[in-house]
Amino acid sequence: MDNVLSIILGGGAGTRLYPLTKKRAKPAVPLGANYRLIDIPVSNCINSDINKVYCLTQFNSASLNRHLSQAYNTNIGTYTRQGFVEVLAAQQSPINKAWFQGTADAVRQYLWLFAESGCEEYLILSGDHLYRMDYRPFIRDHRAKNADITVAALPTDEKRASSFGLMKINEHATIIEFSEKPKGDALKAMQCDTTILGLDAERAKEMPYIASMGIYVFNAKAMEQVLQDDFPEANDFGGEIIPMAAQKGMKVVAHLYDGYWEDIGTVDAFFHANLECNDPNPKFSFYDRNAPIYTQSRFLPPSKVQDCEIERSTIGDGCTIKQAKLKNVMVGLRSTVNEGCDLEDTLVMGADYYESLEECDPASLPGCTPIGIGAGTKIRKAIIDKNARIGENCQILNEAGVMDKDCESEGYIIRDGIIVVIKDAVIKAGTVI
């Protein structure tokens, strides 16, 4: 895999995940108590023996850059192998004077740098998917079929198919047709024989559609041809480059991925994907010793849990939880949950630092609300972003069942019925949401 360069698309402003992306790039959003979204594709690369990784972004890249440099760059390179994980932010140059206009344009603007690597294949990944994948069979299949472009394909049933960009293949797994979120007869027309990709007959009958996962392998020369020569005005891989390359006669094939995969680019999908990790046998597990998920070494102390009632929850490093009740809760790094708190179906992202009593002691500093969840507070179906200060005896419950509400000036918004307390927000004692 020394000749493979991985390019992770960090996405745009992350409007679907807002306000979680208000102060950070989408791949830097915390995940699974101890991790960030970017750790998923980077770990998949490391576990696949791919050690040249770029992440393209143009919004709020400071925390992402810091995380990647602290988590990976002292470990991934060796004396004989030039490994790296780096952020490439959008920038102006004499040739390119605009921001990234889309996924393909982001890659186009840095093609000169990718070419310097001398790699023969480019692996294009997304920064907001939750899945575990060994990319080596994917790349070997690309080489064996002598393809110009190979697209990772997810088998799906009719119920979910209309939510995806679908592909139709011939008997050689060559992609012959694309359709973006088709409905009705257009959906039926996209059925294909998925046994060609390796599904058994029974599962192929249940899943007669294949969806694009937004994961691609390009030959380096093919990438340069489509982005610079053939389609210099096209800005998106899924909607423009891939279909047009197939129409032009390039060999574009599908490769089966038959495992758990979830797009967590919305608040609702992100919320549920996190809490599903609390299940006894989750669809995605952070406990696979054969393919671990890596992250930054923070050297935090063990979490301290005192006199609590906890059911089906996950607690990250360095937390303090006292006399609280937790049910289906994901508790992130350095979280503080005080006595009498009652949390259910909630994602607490934690804090970036510990706060001393001298910095915020309500007894000596009236009006100061410490970082964490104040005593006696009840929370249901919520995301509490990092460094939030929630006072005592708050009721964050959304009992009215509001689906969408913008109260950003008050420190929170509601999306899809989920309360999101914004990073660094202060929710005063006794507040009812």
LUMGU-904344 format. One record per residue (C-alpha): residue number from 1; residue in three letters; y, z, x. Coordinates in pm, whole numbers, plus 50000, padded with zeros to 5 digits. Example, Ala and Ser with C-alpha at 12.3 -4.5 7.8 and 13.67 -1.06 7.14 Angstrom:
REM LUMGU-904344
num;residu;Y;Z;X
1;ALA;49550;50780;51230
2;SER;49894;50714;51367
//
This chain:
REM LUMGU-904344
num;residu;Y;Z;X
1;MET;50000;50000;50000
2;ASP;50229;49980;50303
3;ASN;50364;49646;50178
4;VAL;50466;49782;49836
5;LEU;50822;49895;49762
6;SER;50870;50108;49450
7;ILE;51194;50074;49253
8;ILE;51256;50334;48983
9;LEU;51511;50235;48720
10;GLY;51723;50540;48653
11;GLY;51872;50400;48336
12;GLY;52227;50381;48213
13;ALA;52441;50657;48067
14;GLY;52143;50809;47888
15;THR;52314;50806;47548
16;ARG;51985;50861;47361
17;LEU;51928;51184;47560
18;TYR;52287;51306;47532
19;PRO;52399;51587;47580
20;LEU;52115;51651;47827
21;THR;52266;51367;48033
22;LYS;52625;51489;48005
23;LYS;52631;51626;48360
24;ARG;52327;51462;48518
25;ALA;52150;51128;48550
26;LYS;51861;51078;48310
27;PRO;51588;51109;48578
28;ALA;51734;51448;48679
29;VAL;51676;51605;48336
30;PRO;51449;51913;48370
31;LEU;51090;51881;48252
32;GLY;50791;52110;48207
33;ALA;50957;52436;48323
34;ASN;50951;52357;48698
35;TYR;51010;51982;48727
36;ARG;51250;51696;48663
37;LEU;51177;51359;48499
38;ILE;51201;51176;48832
39;ASP;50910;51383;48967
40;ILE;50668;51190;48743
41;PRO;50708;50837;48887
42;VAL;50767;50967;49242
43;SER;50449;51177;49227
44;ASN;50256;50881;49088
45;CYS;50378;50678;49386
46;ILE;50280;50944;49640
47;ASN;49938;50987;49479
48;SER;49899;50607;49493
49;ASP;49978;50602;49867
50;ILE;50314;50431;49807
51;ASN;50578;50597;50024
52;LYS;50882;50369;50002
53;VAL;51072;50462;49688
54;TYR;51422;50381;49565
55;CYS;51579;50512;49244
56;LEU;51863;50306;49097
57;THR;52130;50483;48895
58;GLN;52499;50460;48818
59;PHE;52580;50777;48625
60;ASN;52605;51140;48745
61;SER;52377;51084;49043
62;ALA;52478;51389;49252
63;SER;52211;51631;49125
64;LEU;51945;51359;49134
65;ASN;52030;51274;49492
66;ARG;52021;51640;49592
67;HIS;51685;51697;49422
68;LEU;51518;51395;49581
69;SER;51646;51469;49930
70;GLN;51537;51833;49912
71;ALA;51204;51764;49742
72;TYR;51063;51465;49927
73;ASN;51234;51330;50234
74;THR;51110;51599;50473
75;ASN;50752;51536;50364
76;ILE;50695;51172;50276
77;GLY;50784;51011;50610
78;THR;50569;51046;50923
79;TYR;50590;50930;51284
80;THR;50389;50615;51212
81;ARG;50503;50545;50853
82;GLN;50861;50497;50743
83;GLY;50845;50678;50410
84;PHE;51151;50771;50201
85;VAL;51272;50852;49852
86;GLU;51637;50755;49806
87;VAL;51893;50714;49530
88;LEU;52088;50387;49519
89;ALA;52399;50426;49306
90;ALA;52595;50135;49163
91;GLN;52871;50028;49399
92;GLN;53126;49754;49438
93;SER;53105;49500;49717
94;PRO;53273;49169;49803
95;ILE;52987;48996;49618
96;ASN;52931;49236;49327
97;LYS;53244;49387;49175
98;ALA;53089;49521;48853
99;TRP;52860;49803;48746
100;PHE;52493;49737;48681
101;GLN;52475;49523;48367
102;GLY;52109;49601;48296
103;THR;51775;49675;48459
104;ALA;51738;49334;48621
105;ASP;52099;49324;48735
106;ALA;52056;49662;48904
107;VAL;51770;49521;49111
108;ARG;51960;49197;49174
109;GLN;52254;49380;49329
110;TYR;52026;49550;49583
111;LEU;51787;49262;49656
112;TRP;51938;49225;50002
113;LEU;51834;49582;50086
114;PHE;51486;49545;49937
115;ALA;51433;49228;50139
116;GLU;51507;49421;50459
117;SER;51201;49640;50392
118;GLY;50975;49339;50451
119;CYS;50754;49444;50158
120;GLU;50553;49174;49982
121;GLU;50548;49336;49637
122;TYR;50799;49529;49431
123;LEU;50673;49790;49184
124;ILE;50928;49838;48904
125;LEU;50909;50174;48725
126;SER;51109;50363;48463
127;GLY;51259;50706;48512
128;ASP;51203;50838;48158
129;HIS;50829;50799;48095
130;LEU;50568;51076;48094
131;TYR;50229;50959;48221
132;ARG;49991;50985;48515
133;MET;49887;50656;48672
134;ASP;49723;50543;48993
135;TYR;49916;50226;49077
136;ARG;49659;50101;49328
137;PRO;49422;49933;49075
138;PHE;49731;49783;48909
139;ILE;49848;49628;49236
140;ARG;49498;49516;49337
141;ASP;49459;49343;49000
142;HIS;49793;49169;49057
143;ARG;49669;49042;49392
144;ALA;49322;48946;49268
145;LYS;49469;48733;48988
146;ASN;49717;48575;49230
147;ALA;49991;48654;48980
148;ASP;50364;48620;49025
149;ILE;50430;48910;48788
150;THR;50192;49167;48639
151;VAL;50290;49382;48341
152;ALA;50126;49719;48265
153;ALA;49991;49696;47910
154;LEU;49921;49983;47671
155;PRO;49667;49917;47393
156;THR;49799;50031;47057
157;ASP;49713;50035;46689
158;GLU;49904;49877;46402
159;LYS;50081;50202;46310
160;ARG;50262;50232;46645
161;ALA;50274;49865;46744
162;SER;50601;49784;46568
163;SER;50780;50041;46787
164;PHE;50708;49846;47107
165;GLY;50773;49518;47275
166;LEU;50438;49342;47224
167;MET;50258;49080;47430
168;LYS;49990;48826;47347
169;ILE;49739;48713;47609
170;ASN;49487;48434;47653
171;GLU;49128;48468;47775
172;HIS;49248;48502;48136
173;ALA;49485;48793;48056
174;THR;49782;48560;48110
175;ILE;50073;48651;47883
176;ILE;50155;48364;47650
177;GLU;50391;48524;47398
178;PHE;50633;48815;47365
179;SER;50779;48982;47056
180;GLU;51020;49276;47047
181;LYS;50929;49534;46778
182;PRO;50788;49282;46529
183;LYS;50728;49365;46162
184;GLY;50511;49220;45883
185;ASP;50361;48877;45950
186;ALA;50528;48862;46291
187;LEU;50339;49179;46383
188;LYS;50006;49042;46261
189;ALA;50062;48729;46468
190;MET;50069;48939;46787
191;GLN;49710;49060;46753
192;CYS;49487;48965;47045
193;ASP;49141;49032;47187
194;THR;49195;49345;47393
195;THR;48837;49336;47526
196;ILE;48977;49080;47772
197;LEU;49159;49368;47942
198;GLY;48855;49593;47948
199;LEU;48846;49781;47617
200;ASP;48507;49815;47452
201;ALA;48452;49631;47123
202;GLU;48497;49939;46904
203;ARG;48828;50046;47058
204;ALA;48948;49686;47072
205;LYS;48902;49669;46695
206;GLU;49110;49986;46652
207;MET;49377;49869;46896
208;PRO;49432;49494;46863
209;TYR;49783;49501;47011
210;ILE;49911;49545;47365
211;ALA;50255;49690;47436
212;SER;50463;49650;47749
213;MET;50509;49983;47928
214;GLY;50813;49863;48121
215;ILE;50613;49883;48445
216;TYR;50585;49565;48653
217;VAL;50462;49434;48985
218;PHE;50654;49137;49126
219;ASN;50579;48931;49430
220;ALA;50889;48964;49645
221;LYS;50945;48587;49646
222;ALA;50901;48569;49268
223;MET;51157;48846;49223
224;GLU;51412;48664;49436
225;GLN;51345;48338;49253
226;VAL;51390;48473;48900
227;LEU;51690;48695;48974
228;GLN;51888;48471;49208
229;ASP;51779;48113;49143
230;ASP;51628;48069;48797
231;PHE;51804;48328;48581
232;PRO;52111;48461;48766
233;GLU;52281;48556;48438
234;ALA;51986;48749;48290
235;ASN;52033;49126;48301
236;ASP;51719;49279;48149
237;PHE;51357;49267;48262
238;GLY;51176;49328;47934
239;GLY;51397;49124;47704
240;GLU;51491;48837;47935
241;ILE;51337;48804;48283
242;ILE;50967;48854;48199
243;PRO;50956;48626;47889
244;MET;51165;48355;48057
245;ALA;50951;48364;48371
246;ALA;50640;48311;48159
247;GLN;50805;48024;47970
248;LYS;50906;47863;48298
249;GLY;50544;47851;48409
250;MET;50518;48149;48640
251;LYS;50186;48331;48628
252;VAL;50260;48647;48430
253;VAL;49952;48857;48353
254;ALA;49872;49188;48182
255;HIS;49695;49488;48332
256;LEU;49538;49752;48107
257;TYR;49652;50114;48124
258;ASP;49438;50314;47884
259;GLY;49577;50666;47916
260;TYR;49851;50893;47786
261;TRP;50198;50742;47807
262;GLU;50512;50855;47630
263;ASP;50867;50724;47637
264;ILE;51079;51041;47641
265;GLY;51417;50871;47638
266;THR;51534;51038;47314
267;VAL;51606;51404;47238
268;ASP;51327;51415;46977
269;ALA;51063;51256;47203
270;PHE;51170;51468;47500
271;PHE;51155;51790;47297
272;HIS;50808;51727;47155
273;ALA;50660;51595;47481
274;ASN;50766;51915;47657
275;LEU;50628;52149;47393
276;GLU;50301;51955;47369
277;CYS;50240;52062;47729
278;ASN;50190;52414;47589
279;ASP;49874;52304;47405
280;PRO;49542;52441;47538
281;ASN;49428;52086;47617
282;PRO;49749;51885;47646
283;LYS;49755;51507;47660
284;PHE;49955;51538;47980
285;SER;49868;51821;48216
286;PHE;50053;51946;48522
287;TYR;49729;52110;48640
288;ASP;49538;51805;48770
289;ARG;49447;51888;49129
290;ASN;49346;51528;49203
291;ALA;49688;51391;49108
292;PRO;49944;51673;49130
293;ILE;50304;51646;49019
294;TYR;50529;51731;49313
295;THR;50876;51878;49306
296;GLN;51125;52071;49514
297;SER;51000;52386;49692
298;ARG;51237;52656;49572
299;PHE;51070;52973;49706
300;LEU;51140;53168;49388
301;PRO;50975;53501;49310
302;PRO;50701;53529;49046
303;SER;50819;53563;48689
304;LYS;50844;53916;48551
305;VAL;50725;53967;48193
306;GLN;50765;54315;48044
307;ASP;50625;54433;47709
308;CYS;50635;54088;47546
309;GLU;50441;53913;47273
310;ILE;50373;53560;47395
311;GLU;50175;53285;47222
312;ARG;50106;52933;47353
313;SER;50396;52919;47598
314;THR;50469;52813;47956
315;ILE;50686;53018;48191
316;GLY;50837;52870;48507
317;ASP;50916;53043;48835
318;GLY;51162;53326;48884
319;CYS;51206;53429;48519
320;THR;51273;53773;48370
321;ILE;51154;53828;48013
322;LYS;51180;54173;47855
323;GLN;51043;54297;47521
324;ALA;51069;53953;47363
325;LYS;50857;53744;47129
326;LEU;50780;53386;47234
327;LYS;50578;53134;47035
328;ASN;50540;52776;47160
329;VAL;50821;52808;47412
330;MET;50877;52630;47744
331;VAL;51073;52862;47975
332;GLY;51237;52703;48279
333;LEU;51331;52829;48625
334;ARG;51530;53154;48661
335;SER;51547;53209;48285
336;THR;51653;53546;48149
337;VAL;51533;53643;47802
338;ASN;51640;53992;47697
339;GLU;51489;54257;47472
340;GLY;51446;54189;47104
341;CYS;51470;53810;47140
342;ASP;51253;53599;46909
343;LEU;51204;53238;47025
344;GLU;50983;52977;46860
345;ASP;50940;52601;46920
346;THR;51209;52615;47186
347;LEU;51272;52466;47528
348;VAL;51472;52694;47760
349;MET;51568;52501;48074
350;GLY;51672;52805;48278
351;ALA;51944;52837;48540
352;ASP;52050;52685;48871
353;TYR;52122;53025;49027
354;TYR;52090;53399;48973
355;GLU;52394;53587;48854
356;SER;52461;53942;48976
357;LEU;52596;54228;48763
358;GLU;52912;54224;48973
359;GLU;52973;53865;48864
360;CYS;52922;53925;48492
361;ASP;52863;54277;48363
362;PRO;52970;54309;47997
363;ALA;53022;54684;48048
364;SER;53280;54641;48324
365;LEU;53397;54289;48237
366;PRO;53459;54283;47860
367;GLY;53410;53941;47707
368;CYS;53182;53813;47983
369;THR;52855;53666;47854
370;PRO;52578;53664;48118
371;ILE;52362;53358;48183
372;GLY;52049;53366;47968
373;ILE;51949;53468;47616
374;GLY;52121;53785;47494
375;ALA;51934;54075;47334
376;GLY;51833;54041;46970
377;THR;51890;53665;46955
378;LYS;51666;53446;46739
379;ILE;51613;53079;46822
380;ARG;51407;52811;46644
381;LYS;51354;52443;46728
382;ALA;51614;52422;47003
383;ILE;51679;52306;47357
384;ILE;51882;52551;47565
385;ASP;52018;52357;47864
386;LYS;52071;52511;48207
387;ASN;52316;52793;48276
388;ALA;52384;52845;47905
389;ARG;52527;53186;47817
390;ILE;52402;53299;47477
391;GLY;52537;53631;47357
392;GLU;52358;53913;47181
393;ASN;52231;53890;46821
394;CYS;52288;53516;46781
395;GLN;52103;53320;46511
396;ILE;52028;52969;46640
397;LEU;51807;52859;46352
398;ASN;51958;52560;46167
399;GLU;51843;52710;45838
400;ALA;52034;52443;45647
401;GLY;51811;52175;45802
402;VAL;52099;51965;45935
403;MET;51965;51653;46110
404;ASP;52271;51543;46310
405;LYS;52592;51727;46385
406;ASP;52845;51706;46669
407;CYS;52988;52046;46764
408;GLU;53030;51976;47134
409;SER;53354;52172;47148
410;GLU;53157;52476;47028
411;GLY;52886;52429;47291
412;TYR;52611;52257;47094
413;ILE;52507;51950;46899
414;ILE;52220;51881;46659
415;ARG;52005;51569;46706
416;ASP;51707;51485;46484
417;GLY;51713;51842;46352
418;ILE;51695;51988;46705
419;ILE;51974;52219;46820
420;VAL;52082;52138;47175
421;VAL;52294;52402;47349
422;ILE;52487;52216;47619
423;LYS;52464;52294;47991
424;ASP;52704;52574;48095
425;ALA;52794;52641;47730
426;VAL;52899;52987;47612
427;ILE;52773;53095;47269
428;LYS;52948;53418;47174
429;ALA;52761;53723;47046
430;GLY;52675;53712;46678
431;THR;52713;53334;46646
432;VAL;52514;53169;46366
433;ILE;52412;52804;46408
//
